[in-house]
Amino acid sequence: MLNKEIKKLNEIAENYSKKLRKVHSEMSKVIVGQEEIVEKLIIGVIANGHILIEGVPGLAKTLMVKTLSECLHSGFARLQFTPDLLPADITGTKIYDHKKSSFKTMRGPLFTNFILADEINRAPPKVQSALLEAMQEKQVTIQGDTLTLPKPFMVLATQNPIESEGTYNLPEAQVDRFMFKILIDYPNKSSELEIIERFTEDIVISVSKQLSVKQILEMQGFNQKIYADRKVKEYVADIVDATRNPSEYGLDIGEYIQYGVSPRASIWLILAAKAHAMINGRGYVKPEDVQAIAYDVLRHRILLTYEAEAEEKTTDELIDIILSSIKVP
């Protein structure tokens, strides 16, 4: 019976996979050499999770998100976060209508499907916290009135590394609401050459729209139905527990971890692994799917101690140790 169900799930996943591969190839017309990161953005759309993208200026973070939105038949708004931004600038406000002698609600730019929160760590804490309700509850409160945001709703935020001048560290509560934290590195030499050729000559590159809002919502619904065996769920629970109680798994990294990851990590490890399986045309999750997305789900949720910072340990190094030590089903 289970084999029959999985076969049916595989057929649906293969069909969706073809459509998602088209989105990937369209984005690759504009984005050079960041294949893995483009795939992670698409996984974010399917899993219905917010994404934080970090990298030094000039690595096409904004272009990547903008290109993704151009491949989708959906609403898109770009918010340039600056130190003088106010919460009402993004959520909206109420204004007095003299003709009707009443207040009317002016909705802010958050009321769309995809939000590019550009340089999110340049905005003051009040504005960052205004995003919290929108990201978690998918709703916004404007002077006492609670308004529901459209579906799908996804925040794709970019930030420069914290060392950059004029930035505010994101609060842990907000960082935890991002499904992924993706790190973008410099392109290799051959990709650099292609970037030069592509963007310094008179070549107009346009992408075509591949997915409608209806199709995105369908895929998000199907993602929940993808089969994850209990052994895979136990594997995820072991990984998460190892960040909280490393000594119980024979790991000598307890002095480097101040706080392990939250239960949100378990949820996103499964949902993102399901989306990874869907992209690869499968209706069931393998441990390899979990490993493929583990770093992006965990790296911003493990809080390091002063000892770790003093010894220049990174969360990715600790995740390396955890994944290599936990028994794979």
C-alpha positions in Angstrom: 0.0 0.0 0.0 2.8 2.4 1.0 4.7 1.6 -2.2 1.6 2.5 -4.2 1.2 5.8 -2.4 4.9 6.7 -2.8 4.7 5.9 -6.6 1.8 8.3 -6.9 3.7 11.0 -4.9 6.7 10.4 -7.2 4.7 11.0 -10.3 3.3 14.3 -8.9 6.8 15.4 -7.7 8.3 14.6 -11.1 5.7 16.8 -12.8 6.4 19.7 -10.4 10.1 19.1 -10.7 10.0 19.9 -14.4 8.3 23.2 -13.7 10.8 24.1 -11.0 13.7 23.3 -13.2 12.3 25.8 -15.8 12.3 28.5 -13.1 15.9 27.5 -12.3 17.1 27.7 -15.9 15.3 31.0 -16.4 17.1 32.4 -13.4 20.4 31.1 -14.7 20.1 33.3 -17.7 20.8 36.3 -15.4 22.6 34.8 -12.4 26.0 33.4 -13.1 27.5 30.4 -11.3 25.3 30.4 -8.1 23.4 27.2 -9.0 23.1 25.9 -5.5 21.9 29.3 -4.1 19.3 29.6 -6.8 18.0 26.1 -5.9 17.8 27.1 -2.2 15.7 30.2 -3.1 13.3 27.9 -5.1 13.2 25.5 -2.1 12.2 28.5 0.1 9.3 29.3 -2.2 8.0 25.7 -2.1 8.5 25.2 1.6 6.9 28.6 2.3 9.8 29.9 4.4 11.6 33.2 4.7 15.2 33.5 3.6 18.1 35.6 4.9 20.9 36.1 2.3 24.3 37.3 3.6 27.3 38.4 1.6 29.5 41.4 1.0 28.2 44.1 -1.3 28.2 43.5 -5.0 27.5 39.7 -5.1 24.1 40.0 -6.8 22.0 39.3 -3.7 19.3 41.9 -4.8 19.5 40.8 -8.5 18.9 37.2 -7.4 15.7 37.9 -5.5 14.5 40.3 -8.2 15.1 37.7 -10.9 13.2 35.1 -8.9 10.2 37.4 -8.6 10.3 38.0 -12.4 10.0 34.2 -13.0 6.7 34.2 -11.0 3.3 35.6 -11.7 3.0 37.3 -8.3 3.2 40.5 -6.5 6.7 41.8 -5.6 7.9 44.8 -3.5 11.5 45.9 -2.8 12.1 47.7 0.5 15.4 49.5 0.9 16.1 49.4 4.6 17.7 52.6 5.9 18.4 54.0 9.5 15.5 56.5 9.1 12.8 54.0 8.1 9.7 53.9 10.3 7.5 50.8 11.0 4.5 52.6 9.3 6.6 52.9 6.1 6.4 49.1 5.6 3.1 48.1 7.4 1.0 51.1 6.4 -1.0 53.6 8.5 -4.4 55.2 8.9 -5.2 58.6 7.4 -8.1 60.9 8.0 -10.6 61.3 5.1 -12.1 64.7 5.4 -14.9 63.9 2.9 -16.2 60.9 4.9 -15.1 62.3 8.3 -13.4 59.0 9.1 -10.1 57.3 9.1 -9.1 55.0 6.2 -6.4 52.4 6.2 -3.5 52.9 3.8 -1.8 49.5 3.3 2.0 49.5 3.2 4.3 47.7 0.7 4.2 44.5 2.9 0.8 43.6 1.3 2.2 41.6 -1.6 3.5 38.1 -2.2 7.3 38.5 -2.2 9.1 41.1 -0.2 12.8 41.9 -0.9 14.0 43.4 2.4 17.2 44.9 1.1 20.0 45.4 3.6 17.7 44.5 6.5 20.4 45.1 9.1 20.6 48.8 8.2 17.1 49.4 9.6 16.6 50.3 13.3 15.3 47.6 15.7 11.8 49.0 15.7 11.4 48.4 12.0 13.0 45.0 12.2 10.5 44.0 14.9 7.6 45.3 12.8 8.5 42.5 10.4 8.1 39.9 13.2 4.3 39.7 13.2 4.2 39.7 9.4 6.8 36.9 9.1 5.4 34.7 11.8 1.6 35.3 11.8 1.2 36.4 8.1 -0.7 39.4 9.3 -0.2 43.1 10.1 -1.8 45.2 12.8 -2.3 48.8 11.9 -3.5 51.0 14.8 -5.6 48.2 16.3 -6.9 46.7 13.0 -5.4 43.2 12.2 -5.2 42.6 8.4 -4.2 39.3 6.8 -1.4 39.3 4.3 -1.9 37.7 0.8 -0.9 34.1 0.1 1.9 33.2 -0.6 3.8 35.6 1.6 7.6 35.4 1.7 10.3 37.7 3.0 13.7 37.4 1.2 16.1 39.6 3.2 19.6 40.6 2.3 22.3 41.7 4.7 25.9 42.6 4.6 28.2 41.0 7.2 27.7 42.5 10.7 31.2 44.0 10.7 30.1 46.4 8.0 29.7 50.0 9.1 26.3 51.4 10.0 24.5 48.1 10.7 22.3 46.8 13.5 22.6 43.2 14.6 19.3 41.3 14.0 17.5 40.2 17.2 17.7 36.4 17.7 13.9 36.2 17.7 13.8 37.6 14.2 16.7 35.6 12.9 15.0 32.4 14.1 12.0 33.2 11.9 14.0 32.8 8.7 13.9 29.2 7.4 17.3 29.6 5.7 20.4 31.7 6.2 22.3 31.5 2.9 25.9 32.7 2.7 27.0 34.0 -0.7 30.7 33.8 -1.6 32.7 35.3 -4.4 32.3 33.7 -7.8 35.2 31.7 -9.2 37.4 33.0 -12.0 35.5 31.5 -15.0 32.2 32.8 -13.5 33.8 36.2 -13.0 34.7 36.3 -16.7 31.2 35.4 -17.7 29.8 38.1 -15.5 32.1 40.6 -17.2 31.1 39.5 -20.7 27.4 39.4 -19.8 27.1 42.8 -18.0 29.6 45.0 -19.9 28.3 44.5 -23.4 25.0 45.6 -24.9 23.2 42.3 -24.2 19.5 42.5 -23.0 18.6 39.4 -20.9 14.9 38.9 -20.1 13.3 36.0 -18.2 9.8 34.6 -18.7 7.2 34.0 -16.0 7.0 30.3 -15.2 4.7 29.8 -12.2 1.4 31.4 -11.2 0.3 32.1 -7.6 -2.1 29.2 -7.9 0.7 26.8 -8.9 2.9 28.0 -6.1 0.1 27.4 -3.5 -0.5 23.9 -5.0 3.2 23.1 -4.7 3.3 24.4 -1.1 0.3 22.2 -0.3 1.9 19.1 -1.9 5.1 19.7 -0.1 3.4 18.9 3.2 2.2 15.5 1.7 5.7 14.3 0.6 6.5 11.2 2.6 9.1 11.4 5.4 9.8 8.1 7.1 9.9 7.9 10.9 13.6 7.0 10.7 14.3 10.3 8.8 12.3 12.2 11.5 14.4 10.5 14.2 17.6 11.4 12.3 16.4 15.1 12.3 15.6 14.9 16.0 19.1 13.5 16.7 20.7 16.4 14.8 18.7 19.0 16.6 19.2 17.3 20.0 23.0 17.2 19.4 23.1 21.0 19.2 21.5 21.1 22.7 23.2 18.1 24.4 26.4 17.4 22.4 28.0 15.3 25.2 25.2 12.7 24.9 26.4 12.1 21.4 30.1 11.8 22.3 30.7 15.3 20.9 33.3 17.6 22.6 31.8 20.9 21.4 29.6 21.8 24.4 31.9 24.7 25.4 31.3 26.3 22.0 27.5 26.3 22.0 25.7 28.7 24.2 22.2 27.7 23.0 21.2 24.9 20.7 18.6 25.3 18.0 14.8 25.8 18.6 12.0 23.4 17.5 11.6 25.6 14.4 14.8 24.0 13.2 13.2 20.5 13.3 10.2 21.7 11.4 12.2 23.5 8.7 14.7 20.6 8.4 11.8 18.3 7.4 9.9 20.8 5.2 13.0 22.0 3.4 14.2 18.4 2.9 10.7 17.6 1.4 11.1 20.6 -1.0 14.6 19.4 -1.9 13.1 16.0 -2.7 10.4 17.6 -4.8 12.9 19.6 -6.9 14.7 16.3 -7.5 11.5 14.6 -8.6 10.9 12.5 -5.6 7.8 12.1 -3.4 9.8 10.9 -0.4 12.6 12.2 1.7 16.1 10.7 1.9 18.7 11.5 4.6 20.7 13.2 1.8 17.9 15.7 1.4 18.3 16.6 5.1 22.1 16.9 4.7 21.7 19.2 1.7 19.8 21.8 3.6 21.1 21.3 7.1 23.7 24.1 7.1 21.2 26.7 5.9 18.6 25.8 8.5 21.0 25.5 11.5 23.8 28.1 11.0 21.8 31.1 12.3 20.1 29.2 15.1 23.2 27.9 16.9 24.4 30.6 19.3 28.1 30.5 20.0 29.9 31.1 23.3 32.7 33.6 23.8 35.1 30.7 23.7 34.0 29.8 20.2 34.4 33.4 19.0 37.8 33.6 20.7 38.9 30.4 18.9 37.3 31.6 15.7 35.0 28.6 15.5 32.1 29.0 13.1 28.6 27.4 13.3 29.3 25.7 10.0 32.3 23.9 11.5 30.1 22.7 14.4 27.4 21.5 12.0 30.2 19.6 10.2 31.1 17.8 13.4 27.5 17.0 14.3 26.5 15.7 10.8 29.6 13.5 10.6 28.9 12.0 14.0 25.1 11.3 13.9 24.3 7.9 12.6 22.6 8.1 9.1 19.5 5.8 8.8 
